[in-house]
Amino acid sequence: MPSYRTIIKSTGLIASVQIVQIIFGLVRNKVVALLLGAKGFGIWGLYNTYIEMAIAFSTMGLDQSGVRQISKSEDSRTISKCIWVFRRTLVLASLFTSILSIVLSKTISKAIFNSEDYYIGVIIVSFVIFFNGISKGQIAILNGLRNLKGLAISQILGAIIGSTLCVSLVYLFGGEGIPFFLLSIGLTAAISTWWFVRRMNLNVVRPSNDEIRKELKQLFSLGLGFSLAGIVAALMTWLSRVFLAQHYDFNAVGIYQASWTISNLYIGMILTAMGVDFMPRIMKLLGKPKELNAVINEQIELGILISSIGVVSILVFSPLILKLLYSSEFTPGVNIIRWQVLGVGLRVVAFPFSYVVMAHNKPRTYVIIQTIFWVTDFLLLVLFSNLFGFDGLGVNYFFSYMLYLFMSFVASYRICKFTFSKLAKKISIISFMFIAFAWLVTQYAGKYSYMIGVLLIILVSLWISTYLKRYMNINIFQMVKSRIKNK
């Protein structure tokens, strides 16, 4: 039986969390952009990139493999033992990385900012690494046990409190407050997620030494694959920001960071929301290729439908979005956004395939695909930047995702003989036709681009509504209306 409604319900819950996080994230970005300018935003981007790279190293992919192991376990005792090992391993690894970061703070500052002047900031954000490791562990537990309500509320509280603190810090201390701003977000996320896991009153059982070794082997076999992929992604992201800072300046880093944030805004929200429930569901279908194939297709069909309007809207209104969310200083990033969002559109199709690879415990395949993607993205960034200058930025993202989609599909076909359904093919073709037309409008319609864009968005909305009702038995307006009445 099709699971479109299940996907919509779980996606709707987590998407509401994402919306709150995005709103407060945009407020944070707006404050940083207005108070500190593109340069300050660029410095924030470099700090954040370093944190992401360090966290990828510290967590060793355990947060992702932990979701798999917890959701795979059938009985409560096995789950309890898994959580005991998983939680302690993640805390120790995060603590070790934080201490190492503090010890090497001057070296890290020199590598990131080409100066040791930022080493105090590196020491402060080293604590973020530890708190984010704790937070990721708690999120994995809530996700694996499918406590989506607790996961949603904890992240909403973290976003509200963390954003309030960080806005105050940046306002009071300016650029000097950036490390404390990042620290406040990490700390509140750790506290809020810990509280909701604690409320579940989990009966955590200490396993025997043999069971600990067995559990660690299972966690690390896939976790190290995730970790290596995450480290490569963070490293290439960091190298790209360093390249931009050296090839251009901190302003270019800030503009590129802002463009990347906007292009991934809506689609990132959709994919994060869908991904939370997708892994636990497909873990139950391993060894059932027909049912698995159907669920993957449903995920792709629904994902493309509800993401299309976001891609088209960002393409059309990117100049206004940049001014609204940041400032006019960031408008040179318009073309960057438009190329990047095309790549993000391809990511919607590819994301279920990466989950298939993870669920089937294929860490080597996962690492190879991710490494090729991120290395290609960085090399193309350098190439197009040298060929076309600033106008070449963003094109790399689109071509890299074309390659990523192809590799992910081939891997899924080899693992579970995946084939696209007729509906998935139909929705993909129509969606990409709308997106291509929107891109052409932004390039050649001139002063009429907004007017044509609005008409196009209306057409996309009608198409989405029609297909949801006809093929998936989902009346989106009726669902929204019933939810409002229930409240």
N, C-alpha and C positions, 0 to 999 in steps of 0.2 A: 504494500500500500504506500503511495507517495507520501513523503514526509515534509512537504512544503510548509504546512502549517506549523509543524514542530520547529522547523528552521526559522520561520518568521517569528514565532513566539520567543525562542531563546535569543535570536538575533535582536529582536526588539528590546528585550530586557538589557542585554549587554550594550546595545547601541545607545540606550538612554544614558548609560554610564559614560560611554564615549562622548556623547554630546556635552554632558556636564564637564568632563575633563577637557574637551576641546574649547568650550567657552572660557573656562578659567585659564587654560593654556594661552588662548588668544589674548586675554586680558594681560597676562604676564608678558607676552611678546610685545603687546602694544606699549606697555609701560617701559620696557627695556628699550624699544625702538625710539620712543619719544624722548625719554630722559637721557639715553646714552648714544643714540644715533646708530648708523650702520656699523661704525667701528666697534662700539660697545657690544652690539649684537653679534659681531664677528668673534669677539673675545669670548662671549658666552658660548657661541657655537664650538669653539676650540675646546673649552673646558668640557662641554657636554659630550663632544666626540671622544675625548680621552676617558671620561667616565664610562661611556658605553663600551669602549675597547677593554677597559680594566674589568668591568663587570662580566663581559664575555669570557675573560680569562678566569675570573674568580669563581663563577658559577659552574664552569666546565660543562655547560649544557644540561646540568642536573635538573634545573627547573623545568626543562622540556621533557627530558626522559622520565622525570618524576611523575608528570601528568600521565604519561603512557603507562607506567608501572602501576600507579594507584588505580587508574580506571580499568586496567586489565585484571586486577585482582578480584576474585569472586567472593571470598569470605572476609569477615571483619578482622579476624586475627591476622591474616596475611597482610591486609591493608595496614593494620597497626604497626606491624614489624617493619614494613616498607617505610612508613612515615618516620619511625624512630631513626632508622639509618639515614634516610634522605635529609631530614631536618638537620641533624648534627653534622653531617658531612658538608652541607652547604654553608652552615655558620662558620665552621673551621676554615673552609676554603676562602670565604669572604674576609674573615679576620686576617688571615695570612696575607692576602693581596693588599689589604688596607695598610698593614704594617710595612710591607715592602714598598708601597707607594710613598709612605711618609719618609722612609729611609732614603729613597732615591728622588725626593722631591725636587732638588736643584737640577739634577740631570734631566728629569722629566720636563721641568719648566724650560730648560734650554732647548730641548728637542721640539716642544710644542710651539713656544713663543719666540724662539731664537734669543732668549734672554733668561737669566736666573731671577729676574725681578719678581716673577709670579710664583715663586716657590711656596710662599705662605698660602696662596690660594690653592696650590696643589695639595698641600697638607690638609687644608679644610675639606676639599672635595674627596680626599682619601676616605673620610668617614662616610661619605655618600656611598662609596663602593660597598662598605659593610652593611649599611642600612638597606640599600637596594637588594643586596643578596638575601637578607632576611625577608624583605617584602616579596621578592620573587618566589621564595620557598613557600610562604603562606598562600600566595595566589595559586601556586601549583596544587597545594592541598585542597583548597576550595574548589578549584577547577576539576581536579581528578575525582573528587567526591560529588561533583555536580551540585554543589551548594551555590547556585548562581545568584540567589538573592543576597547571601552574605557577601559574595564576591562583589556584587554591584554596589551595595551600600558602603562597604569598606573603601572602595575606590572613589566613590563620590565624596565621602567625608575627607579622605586624603587630599583630593583635588581642591576642595573648598578651603580647608585649613591651611594646607601648604601654599596655595596661591595667595591667600590673605597675608601670610607671614612674609612671603618672598617679595610681594609688591611693596610692603612696608619697608623691608630692608633695602631694596633698590632705591626707593624714594629717599630714605634717610642717609644712605651711605654712597649712593651713586655707583660708579664702576667698581669701587672697593667692596660693594655688597654682593657682587655676582656669586662668589663662592658660597657665601652664607645663604643666598637665595636658593642655590642648588641643594645645599644641606637641609634647608627647611622642608623642601619637597620630599627628599629621601627619608627624613626622619618621620614625618607625618604619615607617609605611605607605610612604613614599617610598623608603626604603632597601630594604625587603623586595621591593617590586615591581621596583625597578631591578635587583636581583640576579638575579631570575628571567628578566627580559628579556635581561640580559647573558649568561646561561647558554645562550640559544638561538643565540648566535654568528651573529646576523643580518648578512648581507653588505649593509650599507646603502650605497647608491649615490647620490652627489651628482648631482642632475639638472641640466640646463642651465637658464639663466635663463628661457627661454621655458617650459620644463617646470615650473619653480617657480611662475611666474605662473599657469599653467593649473591646477596642483594646488591652489594657494591659492584660486583662484576656485571650484573644486569644493568644497573644504573649507568656505569661508566662505559659499557660497550656502545651504547647509543649516545650517551651524554657527551663523550669526548668528540664524537662526530659533530654534534650540535655546537660544542665549544670551539672546535677548530673552524667550523663555518662562521661562527659568530666573531671569532678573533680576526679572521680574514676580512669579514665585512667591516668590522670596526677599524681595522688597520688601513684598509683601502679608503674608507671614509675619511679617516684622519689624514692620510697622505694627500687626498684630493683637496682637503681644506688647507693643508700646509702649502700645497702647490699654488692654490689660488692666492694665499697670503703672500707668497714670495713672487709669484708671476704678476700679480696685480697689487692688492693691498688688503687690509682688514675689512674695508668697505665691501670689496668683492666677495669676501667670505660671508659677510652678513647678508648681502643680497642673495647669494646662492643658497644660504641656509634658510632664509625666509621663503624663497621660491620653492625649495624642496618641501618645506613644511606645508605650504598651501597646496601644492600639487598632490601630496599624500593625505591631505586632511580628511576628505569625505571617504575616499576609497579605503584609507587606512582604518577608519572607524568601522566600515562595513566588514572588512576582512577580519579585523580583531574580534568583532562581535560574532561572526560566523565561526571563526576558528576555535573559540572557547568550547563550543558544544560539538564541533565536528570531530575532533580527535577521539573523545570518549565514545561517540557513536560508531565510528569506523573500526575501533578496536574490537567491538562486539561482532564485526562482520568478517574478520580475518578467516580465510578458508572458505568463504562464500562469495566467489567472484561475481556471480550474477547480481546478488543483492548489493554488493559493494559498488559495482559498476553503476547501478541505478542511483545509489545515494550520491556518488560523485557527480553524475550528470545533473541531478536535482540541485546540488550545490552550485554548479556552474551556471545552470539556467537562471536560477533565482539571483545569484550574485551579479551576473551581467545585467539583468533587468534593472535591479534597484541601484546599480552603480552608474548606469548610462547617463542618467540625468545629472549626476554630480560631475562627471567628466565634461559633458557638454556645457554645463553652467560655468565651470572653472575656465574652460577655453574662452567662452564669450566674455565673461566679466573679470578676467584676471587683472586688468588695470585698476578697476574699481576696488577689487578685493585687496590688492596691495596697498592702496592709499588708505582704505578703511582699517585694515588690520595692522598696518605698520605706519608708513608715512610716504609722502611723495618722493623722498630720498631713495625709496626701494623700487620705484617704477621701472628702472632699467632691467628688472628681472622678469618683465612680462613674457618675453619670448622664451626665457628659460622655463617658466611655468608651463607654457603651452607645449613644449617638447616633452617635458617631464610627465605631464598628465597623460600624454599618449602612451608612454611606457607603463604608467600606473594602470591604464586601461587593460593592457596585456597581462598585468600582474593578477587581475581578477580571475582570468581563465587559468593561469598557472598555479595559483595558490593551493587548490585541492590536491594537485599532483605532488607537491612537496610534502603534504600530510600523508599521502599514500606511501611515499618513500620512508617517512619516519615511522609510520605505524607498522610497516613490514620489517623494521629493524635493519635498514640498509644504510648504515652510517657512512660507508665509503662512497656510495653513490651520491648521497646527500652532500658530502663535503666537496666532491668533484664538481657537481653542478654549481654549488654556491661559490666555490673558488673561481671557476671559469667566469661566472657572471660578474663578480666584484672586480676581478683583475681586468676583465674586458672593459668594464665601466670606467675604471681609473685610466687605463691606457687610451681609451677613446676620448676621455675628457682632455687629456694632454694633447692628443692628436688634433682634435677639432679646435681646441683653444689656440694652438700654434697656427692652424690653417686659417681660421676665421676670426680669431680674437675673441672678445667677450661675447659676440653674437653666436659663437659656436657652442657655448655652454648650454647644457640641457639635452642636446642632440644625442650625446653619449648614452643617456638614460634610456631613450627610446630604442636605440639599436641593441643595447645590452639586454633589454627585456624581450626583444624578439628572439634572441639567442636562448634566453632563459626559458621561454615558453616552449621552444622546440625541444630542448634537452629534457625538460620536466615531463613533457608528453611522451617522449621516447622511453624514458625510465618507467613511467606508469604502464605503458603498453607492455613492456618486458616483464614487469612484476606481476600485473594482474590482468593483462590482455584488455586494457581499457579501450573502449571505442566511444566516440561521441554519439549521442542520440540525435535523431532527426530534429527534435525540438531545440536541442543545444546548438546545433549547426544553424538553424533558422534564426534563433535569437542572436547568435554571434554575428551573423552577416548583417542583419538589420541594424543592430547596435553600432557596429563599426561603420556602417554607411552614414548614420546620423553623426557620429563622431568626426568622420572625415569631412562631411559637409560643414560642420561647425568650425573645423580648423581652417577650411578654405574661406569661410565667411570672415574669420578674424584676419586673414591675410590680405583679402582682396575687396571686401565690401566697404572699407573706409568708414565714413560717417554713418553709413546705414547698418553697420555691423551689430549694434545693440538692438535695433528694431527687428532685424532679421533673426538675431539670436533669441529674442524673447518669443517670437513665433515658433522658432525651432524647439525651444524648451517646452512650449505648450504641446506641440506635436509629440515630442518624446514622452511627456507625461500621459497623454491619451493612449499612446501605444503601450506603455508599461501597464497602465490600468486595465486595458483591454486584454492583454496577454495573461496578466495575473488572474483575471476572472475566468477567461476562456479555458486556459490550459491547467491552471493550478487551483481553481475553485476558491480564489482569495479575492474578496471584495475589500480592498484596502480602506475605502471610505467608511464602509460598514464596520470594519474592525476598530477603526479610530473612534467612531461614534459610540460603539458599545463600551469601549474602555472609558470614555468620558462619562457615560451614564453610570457605569459601575463605581466610578470614583465619587 
